[in-house]
Amino acid sequence: MHLIPCPWCGPRDEAEFNYRGDATVRRPAPDAGVDAFYDYVYTRANPRGWHTEWWHHAGGCRQFVKVVRHTMTHAIAGAGRATDEMPLPKEGRAAE
């Protein structure tokens, strides 16, 4: 069991959340072209280490939460609102 610290509800079991993807990917501009949108939709890194992710608190407040999680150990370093900047721990950035 992992606890995810929801900024609105406090620490909650991960079963209340749905993983929603990589929080570091940015949507390209509307005029960016087909290749940029292809990369946005289909091309993803498989990071090892600390990574920022989107989680949806479906079993609680129904808000989207940014979570900093270690992809190897599943340790959670912190969580915040969708607009919060979530710095990675000093151990280093996620390796690509």
DSSP file (Angstrom, degrees, kcal/mol; ACC not computed):
  #  RESIDUE AA STRUCTURE BP1 BP2  ACC     N-H-->O    O-->H-N    N-H-->O    O-->H-N    TCO  KAPPA ALPHA  PHI   PSI    X-CA   Y-CA   Z-CA
    1    1 A M              0   0    0      0, 0.0     2,-0.4     0, 0.0    12,-0.0   0.000 360.0 360.0 360.0 130.9    0.0    0.0    0.0
    2    2 A H        -     0   0    0     73,-0.0    12,-2.3     2,-0.0     2,-0.5  -0.924 360.0-140.8-114.9 142.7    1.3    3.4   -0.9
    3    3 A L  E     -A   13   0A   0     -2,-0.4    10,-0.2    10,-0.2    73,-0.1  -0.898   9.7-159.4-103.1 129.5   -0.1    6.7    0.4
    4    4 A I  E     -A   12   0A   0      8,-3.3     8,-2.2    -2,-0.5     2,-1.5  -0.939  19.9-131.0-106.3 124.3   -0.4    9.6   -2.0
    5    5 A P  E     -A   11   0A   0      0, 0.0    74,-0.1     0, 0.0     8,-0.0  -0.577  22.7-158.5 -79.7  91.3   -0.5   13.0   -0.2
    6    6 A C  E  >  -A   10   0A   0      4,-1.7     4,-2.2    -2,-1.5    75,-0.1  -0.509  14.3-139.3 -67.1 130.1   -3.5   14.7   -1.9
    7    7 A P  T  4 S+     0   0    0      0, 0.0    -1,-0.1     0, 0.0    74,-0.1   0.741 101.3  35.8 -64.4 -21.4   -3.2   18.5   -1.4
    8    8 A W  T  4 S+     0   0    0      2,-0.2    -2,-0.0    55,-0.0    73,-0.0   0.807 130.2  26.4 -98.3 -37.0   -7.0   18.7   -0.7
    9    9 A C  T  4 S-     0   0    0      1,-0.3    -1,-0.0     3,-0.0    -3,-0.0   0.565  98.9-127.1-107.3 -11.9   -7.7   15.5    1.2
   10   10 A G  E  <  -A    6   0A   0     -4,-2.2    -4,-1.7     2,-0.1    -1,-0.3  -0.435  65.3  -6.6  88.8-171.9   -4.4   14.6    2.9
   11   11 A P  E    S+A    5   0A   0      0, 0.0     2,-0.3     0, 0.0    -8,-0.0  -0.360  73.9 175.0 -62.4 128.8   -2.7   11.2    2.6
   12   12 A R  E     -A    4   0A   0     -8,-2.2    -8,-3.3    -2,-0.1     2,-0.1  -0.951  36.6 -93.6-135.4 153.8   -4.8    8.7    0.8
   13   13 A D  E >   -A    3   0A   0     -2,-0.3     3,-2.1   -10,-0.2   -10,-0.2  -0.370  34.2-122.5 -64.5 142.4   -4.4    5.1   -0.4
   14   14 A E  G >  S+     0   0    0    -12,-2.3     3,-1.8     1,-0.3    -1,-0.1   0.713 106.0  76.2 -61.7 -19.3   -3.2    4.8   -4.0
   15   15 A A  G 3  S+     0   0    0      1,-0.3    -1,-0.3   -13,-0.2    -2,-0.0   0.723  88.1  60.3 -63.8 -20.2   -6.3    2.7   -4.8
   16   16 A E  G <  S+     0   0    0     -3,-2.1    43,-3.0    42,-0.1     2,-0.3   0.566 100.7  71.5 -80.4  -8.6   -8.3    5.9   -4.7
   17   17 A F    <   -     0   0    0     -3,-1.8     2,-0.4    40,-0.2    40,-0.2  -0.740  65.1-149.4-112.5 154.3   -6.2    7.3   -7.6
   18   18 A N  E     -B   56   0B   0     38,-2.2    38,-2.9    -2,-0.3     2,-0.3  -0.988  26.4-121.7-118.0 131.4   -5.8    6.7  -11.3
   19   19 A Y  E     +B   55   0B   0     -2,-0.4    36,-0.2    36,-0.2    34,-0.0  -0.553  30.0 179.9 -68.8 132.1   -2.5    7.2  -13.0
   20   20 A R  E     -     0   0B   0     34,-2.9     2,-0.2     1,-0.3    35,-0.2   0.403  40.3-100.0-120.6   0.2   -3.0    9.7  -15.8
   21   21 A G  E     -B   54   0B   0     33,-0.8    33,-3.5     2,-0.0     2,-0.3  -0.623  59.1 -15.2 122.1-175.1    0.5   10.1  -17.4
   22   22 A D  E >   -B   53   0B   0     31,-0.2     3,-0.6    -2,-0.2    31,-0.2  -0.533  41.2-161.4 -73.6 123.6    3.7   12.1  -17.6
   23   23 A A  T 3  S+     0   0    0     29,-2.0    30,-0.2    -2,-0.3    -1,-0.1   0.439  84.3  66.2 -87.5   0.7    3.4   15.6  -16.2
   24   24 A T  T 3  S+     0   0    0     28,-0.5     2,-0.3     2,-0.0    -1,-0.2   0.569  75.8 100.6 -97.3  -9.3    6.5   16.8  -18.1
   25   25 A V    <   -     0   0    0     -3,-0.6     2,-0.4    15,-0.0    15,-0.0  -0.602  58.6-156.5 -79.8 133.1    5.0   16.5  -21.6
   26   26 A R        -     0   0    0     -2,-0.3    -2,-0.0     0, 0.0    -3,-0.0  -0.920  19.1-116.9-113.4 135.5    3.8   19.7  -23.1
   27   27 A R        -     0   0    0     -2,-0.4    10,-0.1     1,-0.1     9,-0.0  -0.468  35.6-120.2 -67.3 134.3    1.2   19.9  -25.9
   28   28 A P        -     0   0    0      0, 0.0    -1,-0.1     0, 0.0     5,-0.1  -0.276  35.9 -84.9 -72.0 163.5    2.7   21.5  -29.1
   29   29 A A    >   -     0   0    0      1,-0.1     3,-2.2     2,-0.1     4,-0.2  -0.304  42.2-109.3 -62.7 151.5    1.3   24.6  -30.7
   30   30 A P  T 3  S+     0   0    0      0, 0.0     3,-0.4     0, 0.0    -1,-0.1   0.787 120.1  46.8 -56.0 -29.1   -1.7   24.1  -33.0
   31   31 A D  T 3  S+     0   0    0      1,-0.2     3,-0.1     3,-0.0    -2,-0.1   0.182  80.1 107.8 -97.8  17.9    0.5   24.9  -36.1
   32   32 A A  S <  S-     0   0    0     -3,-2.2     4,-0.3     1,-0.2    -1,-0.2   0.743  79.0-121.4 -71.0 -24.4    3.4   22.7  -35.0
   33   33 A G     >  -     0   0    0     -3,-0.4     4,-1.6    -4,-0.2    -1,-0.2  -0.262  27.8 -68.6 104.7 166.5    2.8   20.0  -37.7
   34   34 A V  H  > S+     0   0    0      1,-0.2     4,-2.6     2,-0.2     5,-0.2   0.885 125.3  55.1 -64.5 -42.8    2.0   16.3  -37.8
   35   35 A D  H  > S+     0   0    0      1,-0.2     4,-2.4     2,-0.2    -1,-0.2   0.893 107.1  50.4 -61.7 -40.4    5.5   15.2  -36.6
   36   36 A A  H  > S+     0   0    0     -4,-0.3     4,-2.1     1,-0.2    -1,-0.2   0.905 113.2  45.7 -64.8 -40.9    5.2   17.3  -33.4
   37   37 A F  H  X S+     0   0    0     -4,-1.6     4,-2.2     2,-0.2     5,-0.2   0.857 109.6  55.0 -71.4 -34.2    1.8   15.9  -32.6
   38   38 A Y  H  X>S+     0   0    0     -4,-2.6     4,-3.1     2,-0.2     5,-0.7   0.951 110.8  45.4 -60.3 -48.5    2.9   12.3  -33.4
   39   39 A D  H  X5S+     0   0    0     -4,-2.4     4,-1.0     1,-0.2    -2,-0.2   0.897 111.7  53.2 -61.2 -40.5    5.7   12.7  -30.9
   40   40 A Y  H  <5S+     0   0    0     -4,-2.1    -1,-0.2    -5,-0.2    -2,-0.2   0.891 119.1  33.5 -61.7 -41.1    3.3   14.3  -28.3
   41   41 A V  H  <5S+     0   0    0     -4,-2.2    -2,-0.2    -5,-0.1    -1,-0.2   0.893 134.5  17.9 -83.7 -42.4    0.9   11.4  -28.6
   42   42 A Y  H  <5S+     0   0    0     -4,-3.1     2,-0.6    -5,-0.2    -3,-0.2   0.749 100.6  81.7-109.6 -27.5    3.1    8.4  -29.1
   43   43 A T     << +     0   0    0     -4,-1.0     2,-0.4    -5,-0.7    -1,-0.1  -0.734  52.4 162.9 -92.8 119.5    6.7    9.0  -28.2
   44   44 A R        -     0   0    0     -2,-0.6     2,-0.2   -19,-0.0    -4,-0.0  -0.988  33.6-127.8-134.7 143.3    7.5    8.7  -24.5
   45   45 A A        -     0   0    0     -2,-0.4    51,-0.1     1,-0.0     0, 0.0  -0.495  15.7-137.9 -77.7 157.0   10.7    8.3  -22.5
   46   46 A N        -     0   0    0     50,-0.3    49,-0.0    -2,-0.2    -1,-0.0  -0.733  32.1-160.6-114.2  78.6   10.9    5.5  -20.0
   47   47 A P        -     0   0    0      0, 0.0     2,-0.5     0, 0.0    49,-0.2  -0.212  11.6-151.6 -68.7 149.7   12.6    7.4  -17.2
   48   48 A R  B     +E   95   0C   0     47,-1.9    47,-2.7     2,-0.1     2,-0.3  -0.988  65.1  14.0-118.5 124.4   14.4    5.7  -14.4
   49   49 A G  S    S+     0   0    0     -2,-0.5    22,-2.9    45,-0.2     2,-0.2  -0.866 112.1   6.3 116.6-151.7   14.5    7.6  -11.1
   50   50 A W  E     + C   0  70B   0     42,-0.4    44,-0.6    -2,-0.3     2,-0.3  -0.479  68.3 169.5 -73.7 137.2   12.5   10.6   -9.9
   51   51 A H  E     - C   0  69B   0     18,-1.8    18,-2.6    -2,-0.2     2,-0.5  -0.996  33.4-124.3-150.2 146.1    9.7   11.6  -12.3
   52   52 A T  E     + C   0  68B   0     -2,-0.3   -29,-2.0    16,-0.2   -28,-0.5  -0.830  37.8 176.6 -96.7 128.8    6.7   14.0  -12.2
   53   53 A E  E     -BC  22  67B   0     14,-2.9    14,-2.8    -2,-0.5     2,-0.4  -0.884  30.6-118.7-131.5 157.6    3.4   12.4  -13.0
   54   54 A W  E     +BC  21  66B   0    -33,-3.5   -34,-2.9    -2,-0.3   -33,-0.8  -0.837  30.7 179.8 -93.1 133.4   -0.3   13.2  -13.2
   55   55 A W  E     -BC  19  65B   0     10,-2.5    10,-3.4    -2,-0.4     2,-0.5  -0.993  18.2-144.1-130.5 141.5   -2.7   11.3  -10.9
   56   56 A H  E     -BC  18  64B   0    -38,-2.9   -38,-2.2    -2,-0.4     2,-2.1  -0.922  10.7-140.8-107.7 124.7   -6.4   11.7  -10.7
   57   57 A H    > > +     0   0    0      6,-2.7     5,-2.4    -2,-0.5     3,-1.3  -0.511  38.2 160.3 -83.3  73.3   -8.1   11.4   -7.2
   58   58 A A  T 3 5 +     0   0    0     -2,-2.1    -1,-0.2   -42,-0.3   -41,-0.2   0.799  69.3  50.6 -67.7 -31.5  -11.1    9.5   -8.6
   59   59 A G  T 3 5S+     0   0    0    -43,-3.0    -1,-0.3    -3,-0.2   -42,-0.1   0.164 124.0  17.6 -94.7  19.1  -12.1    8.0   -5.2
   60   60 A G  T < 5S-     0   0    0     -3,-1.3    -2,-0.1   -44,-0.3   -43,-0.0  -0.113 129.6  -6.4-146.8-114.2  -12.0   11.3   -3.4
   61   61 A C  T   5S-     0   0    0      2,-0.1    -3,-0.1    -2,-0.1     3,-0.1   0.556  77.2-130.7 -79.0  -8.9  -12.0   15.0   -4.4
   62   62 A R      < +     0   0    0     -5,-2.4     2,-0.2     1,-0.2    -4,-0.2   0.718  60.0 137.9  65.0  24.0  -11.7   14.2   -8.2
   63   63 A Q        -     0   0    0     -6,-0.3    -6,-2.7     1,-0.0     2,-0.4  -0.643  58.8-113.0 -95.2 155.7   -8.9   16.7   -8.6
   64   64 A F  E     -C   56   0B   0     -2,-0.2    18,-0.6    -8,-0.2     2,-0.4  -0.743  35.0-163.5 -85.8 138.0   -5.7   16.1  -10.7
   65   65 A V  E     -CD  55  81B   0    -10,-3.4   -10,-2.5    -2,-0.4     2,-0.5  -0.970  16.8-136.5-126.3 135.2   -2.6   15.9   -8.6
   66   66 A K  E     -CD  54  80B   0     14,-2.5    14,-2.4    -2,-0.4     2,-0.4  -0.820  28.7-170.0 -88.0 128.5    1.0   16.2   -9.6
   67   67 A V  E     -CD  53  79B   0    -14,-2.8   -14,-2.9    -2,-0.5     2,-0.7  -0.973  20.8-147.1-124.4 133.7    3.1   13.5   -7.9
   68   68 A V  E     +CD  52  78B   0     10,-2.7     9,-2.5    -2,-0.4    10,-1.0  -0.899  34.8 170.4 -97.7 113.1    6.9   13.2   -7.7
   69   69 A R  E     -CD  51  76B   0    -18,-2.6   -18,-1.8    -2,-0.7     2,-0.6  -0.951  37.8-123.9-129.6 143.2    7.5    9.4   -7.7
   70   70 A H  E  >  -C   50   0B   0      5,-2.8     4,-2.3    -2,-0.4   -20,-0.2  -0.766  19.5-150.7 -84.3 122.3   10.6    7.2   -8.0
   71   71 A T  T  4 S+     0   0    0    -22,-2.9    -1,-0.1    -2,-0.6   -21,-0.1   0.654  91.6  43.0 -73.6 -14.7   10.0    4.9  -10.9
   72   72 A M  T  4 S+     0   0    0    -23,-0.1    -1,-0.2     3,-0.1   -22,-0.0   0.845 129.3  22.5 -94.6 -41.8   12.2    2.1   -9.5
   73   73 A T  T  4 S-     0   0    0      2,-0.1    -2,-0.2   -24,-0.0     3,-0.1   0.601  91.7-132.9-101.3 -14.1   11.2    2.1   -5.8
   74   74 A H     <  +     0   0    0     -4,-2.3    -3,-0.1     1,-0.2     2,-0.1   0.588  50.8 155.6  66.3  13.4    7.7    3.8   -6.1
   75   75 A A        -     0   0    0     -5,-0.1    -5,-2.8    -6,-0.1     2,-0.6  -0.436  38.1-137.4 -66.1 143.9    8.7    6.1   -3.3
   76   76 A I  E     -D   69   0B   0     -7,-0.2    -7,-0.2     1,-0.1     3,-0.1  -0.930  20.0-176.1-110.5 121.2    6.7    9.4   -3.3
   77   77 A A  E     -     0   0B   0     -9,-2.5     2,-0.3    -2,-0.6    -8,-0.1   0.673  63.9 -43.9 -88.9 -19.4    8.7   12.5   -2.6
   78   78 A G  E     -D   68   0B   0    -10,-1.0   -10,-2.7     8,-0.0     2,-0.3  -0.934  46.4-139.2 168.4 170.0    5.7   14.9   -2.7
   79   79 A A  E     +D   67   0B   0     -2,-0.3     2,-0.3   -12,-0.2   -12,-0.2  -0.984  20.7 166.4-149.7 155.3    2.5   15.9   -4.4
   80   80 A G  E     -D   66   0B   0    -14,-2.4   -14,-2.5    -2,-0.3     6,-0.1  -0.917  40.9 -62.9-156.4-178.5    0.8   19.2   -5.2
   81   81 A R  E >   -D   65   0B   0     -2,-0.3     3,-1.5   -16,-0.2   -16,-0.1  -0.236  56.4-100.7 -69.3 164.2   -1.9   20.9   -7.2
   82   82 A A  T 3  S+     0   0    0    -18,-0.6    -1,-0.1     1,-0.3   -17,-0.1   0.800 123.2  48.0 -58.9 -30.9   -1.8   20.9  -11.0
   83   83 A T  T 3  S+     0   0    0      2,-0.1    -1,-0.3   -17,-0.0     2,-0.1   0.529  89.9 106.8 -89.4  -6.2   -0.4   24.4  -11.2
   84   84 A D  S <  S-     0   0    0     -3,-1.5     2,-0.5     1,-0.1    -4,-0.1  -0.450  72.7-123.2 -75.0 143.6    2.4   23.8   -8.6
   85   85 A E        -     0   0    0     -2,-0.1    -4,-0.1     1,-0.0    -2,-0.1  -0.758  25.5-160.5 -80.3 129.4    6.0   23.5   -9.5
   86   86 A M        -     0   0    0     -2,-0.5     2,-0.1    -6,-0.1    -8,-0.0  -0.854   5.2-155.4-117.3  94.8    7.2   20.1   -8.2
   87   87 A P        -     0   0    0      0, 0.0     3,-0.1     0, 0.0   -19,-0.1  -0.388  19.4-118.2 -69.6 146.3   11.0   20.0   -8.0
   88   88 A L        -     0   0    0      1,-0.1     5,-0.1   -38,-0.1   -36,-0.0  -0.532  39.9 -90.4 -78.7 150.6   12.7   16.6   -8.2
   89   89 A P    >   -     0   0    0      0, 0.0     3,-1.5     0, 0.0    -1,-0.1  -0.174  39.0-107.3 -58.0 156.9   14.7   15.5   -5.1
   90   90 A K  T 3  S+     0   0    0      1,-0.3     3,-0.1    -3,-0.1    -2,-0.1   0.597 103.4  89.9 -66.7 -12.5   18.4   16.4   -5.1
   91   91 A E  T 3  S-     0   0    0      1,-0.2    -1,-0.3     0, 0.0     2,-0.2   0.778 107.0 -83.0 -54.6 -26.0   19.5   12.8   -5.8
   92   92 A G    <   -     0   0    0     -3,-1.5   -42,-0.4     2,-0.0    -1,-0.2  -0.620  47.5 -71.1 137.7 162.6   19.3   13.7   -9.4
   93   93 A R        -     0   0    0     -2,-0.2     2,-0.1     1,-0.1   -42,-0.1  -0.377  64.3 -78.7 -80.3 163.2   16.9   14.0  -12.3
   94   94 A A        -     0   0    0    -44,-0.6   -45,-0.2   -45,-0.2     2,-0.2  -0.424  50.2-124.7 -62.7 131.1   15.2   11.0  -13.9
   95   95 A A  B      E   48   0C   0    -47,-2.7   -47,-1.9    -2,-0.1    -1,-0.1  -0.538 360.0 360.0 -78.1 143.5   17.6    9.4  -16.3
   96   96 A E              0   0    0     -2,-0.2   -50,-0.3   -49,-0.2    -1,-0.1   0.405 360.0 360.0-110.1 360.0   16.4    9.0  -19.9
